[in-house]
Amino acid sequence: MALTKVGPKFQVTIPKAARTAAGIKVGDLIDATPTNGGILLRPKLVVDRDPELEKQLEASEAAVKAGRVLGPFSSAGAAIKAVGAYARRAHRTVRR
């Protein structure tokens, strides 16, 4: 465990071993959560919202709720078999 000093503006230098282990780089955002034993620091990502992606996710969730999904599968082989059968059925429907 490495000791670090709190600076005049409450800035703290995270020791190199801890930074490396957590994958923290200069400019990263850190979430500071108070705990019973101290403060827990966790790296965080900020992702912009994409309106098109939001629409696609809503459509996907509606398909799942309506039962228009394949699976769950017991193995990768079962998934491949089901997708192949689905593709053959879809191909026959289009050709008619």
Residue frames as qw, qx, qy, qz and C-alpha x, y, z in Angstrom:
[[0.000, 0.890, 0.456, 0.000, 0.00, 0.00, 0.00],
 [0.429, 0.228, 0.007, 0.874, 1.37, 3.41, -0.98],
 [0.124, -0.714, -0.433, 0.536, 0.59, 6.58, 0.96],
 [0.287, 0.481, 0.336, 0.757, -0.36, 9.73, -0.87],
 [0.147, -0.336, -0.372, 0.853, -0.93, 13.26, 0.34],
 [0.180, 0.804, 0.563, 0.063, -4.05, 15.38, -0.15],
 [0.381, 0.216, 0.100, 0.893, -3.11, 18.66, -1.81],
 [0.032, 0.220, 0.305, -0.926, -4.43, 22.16, -1.04],
 [0.519, 0.125, -0.226, -0.815, -7.26, 21.79, -3.57],
 [0.778, -0.071, 0.517, -0.351, -8.06, 18.26, -2.31],
 [0.722, 0.511, -0.421, -0.202, -6.19, 16.73, -5.25],
 [0.764, -0.387, 0.516, -0.010, -4.71, 13.28, -4.73],
 [0.349, 0.558, -0.694, -0.291, -2.00, 11.56, -6.78],
 [0.966, -0.050, 0.116, -0.224, -2.93, 7.93, -7.43],
 [0.452, -0.549, 0.661, 0.240, 0.18, 5.75, -7.07],
 [0.350, 0.463, -0.639, -0.504, 1.53, 4.30, -10.33],
 [0.013, -0.028, 0.999, -0.011, 0.90, 0.67, -9.32],
 [0.320, 0.461, 0.677, -0.476, -2.77, 1.46, -8.61],
 [0.399, 0.618, -0.141, -0.663, -3.16, 3.52, -11.83],
 [0.228, 0.355, -0.826, -0.373, -1.66, 0.74, -13.91],
 [0.116, 0.132, 0.970, -0.170, -3.75, -1.97, -12.26],
 [0.335, 0.589, 0.551, -0.487, -6.98, 0.02, -12.82],
 [0.471, 0.404, 0.558, 0.551, -6.01, 1.15, -16.34],
 [0.018, -0.923, -0.269, 0.275, -6.34, 4.84, -15.46],
 [0.564, 0.266, 0.214, 0.752, -4.83, 7.36, -17.88],
 [0.103, -0.272, -0.119, 0.949, -4.48, 11.16, -17.86],
 [0.329, 0.020, -0.285, -0.900, -7.86, 12.77, -18.56],
 [0.355, -0.276, -0.881, -0.146, -9.94, 9.74, -17.52],
 [0.486, -0.506, 0.014, -0.712, -13.07, 10.36, -15.47],
 [0.302, 0.035, -0.874, 0.379, -13.12, 8.82, -11.99],
 [0.570, -0.584, -0.345, -0.463, -16.21, 8.10, -9.87],
 [0.148, 0.273, -0.690, 0.654, -15.55, 8.81, -6.19],
 [0.654, -0.462, -0.453, -0.392, -17.95, 6.94, -3.87],
 [0.246, -0.542, 0.578, -0.558, -17.83, 7.36, -0.08],
 [0.758, -0.135, -0.633, -0.080, -17.75, 4.04, 1.78],
 [0.717, -0.690, -0.088, -0.043, -17.53, 3.02, 5.44],
 [0.822, -0.282, 0.096, 0.485, -13.78, 2.46, 5.10],
 [0.307, -0.409, 0.261, 0.819, -12.91, 5.51, 2.97],
 [0.478, 0.637, -0.069, -0.601, -13.45, 6.55, -0.64],
 [0.712, 0.133, 0.648, 0.235, -13.76, 4.13, -3.55],
 [0.196, 0.647, -0.325, -0.661, -12.38, 5.46, -6.87],
 [0.671, 0.237, 0.689, 0.137, -13.59, 3.78, -10.08],
 [0.074, -0.207, 0.490, 0.844, -12.84, 4.73, -13.69],
 [0.476, 0.570, 0.567, -0.356, -15.94, 5.68, -15.69],
 [0.266, 0.129, 0.601, 0.743, -16.78, 6.18, -19.36],
 [0.339, 0.543, 0.269, -0.720, -19.11, 8.82, -20.77],
 [0.293, 0.195, 0.799, 0.488, -21.02, 7.77, -23.89],
 [0.281, 0.175, -0.100, -0.938, -23.06, 10.15, -26.00],
 [0.572, 0.353, 0.668, -0.320, -26.64, 9.13, -26.67],
 [0.010, 0.113, -0.690, -0.715, -27.41, 8.20, -30.27],
 [0.589, 0.200, 0.228, -0.749, -31.09, 8.75, -31.19],
 [0.692, 0.290, -0.529, -0.396, -30.93, 6.14, -33.97],
 [0.323, 0.166, -0.898, 0.250, -29.45, 3.58, -31.59],
 [0.309, 0.045, 0.603, -0.735, -32.17, 4.36, -29.04],
 [0.711, 0.240, -0.097, -0.654, -34.84, 3.62, -31.69],
 [0.617, 0.276, -0.726, -0.126, -33.15, 0.34, -32.64],
 [0.088, 0.118, -0.859, 0.491, -32.93, -0.72, -28.98],
 [0.511, 0.123, 0.380, -0.761, -36.62, 0.05, -28.43],
 [0.749, 0.281, -0.353, -0.484, -37.54, -2.00, -31.53],
 [0.453, 0.254, -0.845, 0.127, -35.36, -4.88, -30.32],
 [0.155, -0.038, 0.750, -0.642, -36.92, -4.83, -26.87],
 [0.670, 0.198, 0.109, -0.707, -40.40, -4.86, -28.44],
 [0.687, 0.296, -0.609, -0.264, -39.39, -7.88, -30.58],
 [0.218, 0.169, -0.888, 0.367, -38.18, -9.74, -27.50],
 [0.374, 0.076, 0.556, -0.738, -41.39, -8.98, -25.60],
 [0.732, 0.297, -0.096, -0.606, -43.45, -10.15, -28.61],
 [0.829, -0.126, 0.545, -0.007, -41.48, -13.40, -28.78],
 [0.728, 0.684, -0.049, -0.005, -39.90, -12.69, -32.17],
 [0.079, -0.769, 0.634, -0.027, -36.50, -14.03, -31.14],
 [0.841, 0.159, -0.517, 0.002, -34.53, -17.25, -31.45],
 [0.362, 0.278, -0.704, 0.545, -33.22, -19.04, -28.36],
 [0.257, -0.772, 0.581, 0.028, -32.14, -19.50, -25.67],
 [0.798, 0.383, -0.460, -0.069, -29.72, -22.16, -26.89],
 [0.878, -0.460, 0.121, 0.053, -27.98, -24.96, -25.05],
 [0.684, -0.268, 0.369, 0.570, -24.84, -24.65, -27.19],
 [0.070, 0.574, -0.343, -0.740, -23.26, -22.72, -30.04],
 [0.061, 0.003, 0.898, 0.435, -24.07, -25.60, -32.38],
 [0.114, 0.598, 0.778, -0.154, -27.75, -25.38, -31.47],
 [0.086, 0.752, 0.101, -0.646, -27.70, -21.64, -32.17],
 [0.010, 0.386, -0.637, -0.667, -26.07, -22.14, -35.59],
 [0.090, 0.251, 0.940, 0.212, -28.60, -24.84, -36.46],
 [0.114, 0.712, 0.596, -0.354, -31.55, -22.62, -35.47],
 [0.075, 0.687, -0.159, -0.705, -30.23, -19.64, -37.43],
 [0.044, -0.175, 0.813, 0.554, -29.71, -21.84, -40.50],
 [0.099, 0.462, 0.881, 0.034, -33.27, -23.18, -40.27],
 [0.090, 0.766, 0.329, -0.545, -34.61, -19.64, -39.83],
 [0.025, 0.536, -0.442, -0.719, -32.67, -18.46, -42.91],
 [0.072, 0.085, 0.908, 0.404, -34.01, -21.36, -45.01],
 [0.105, 0.646, 0.732, -0.189, -37.58, -20.55, -43.96],
 [0.053, 0.759, 0.054, -0.647, -37.09, -16.87, -44.73],
 [0.052, -0.334, 0.670, 0.661, -35.56, -17.69, -48.12],
 [0.105, 0.329, 0.912, 0.221, -38.52, -19.93, -49.04],
 [0.089, 0.746, 0.524, -0.401, -40.97, -17.21, -48.04],
 [0.032, 0.669, -0.221, -0.709, -39.27, -14.63, -50.26],
 [0.087, -0.175, 0.809, 0.555, -39.03, -16.91, -53.30],
 [0.222, 0.445, 0.867, -0.027, -42.75, -17.78, -53.39]]
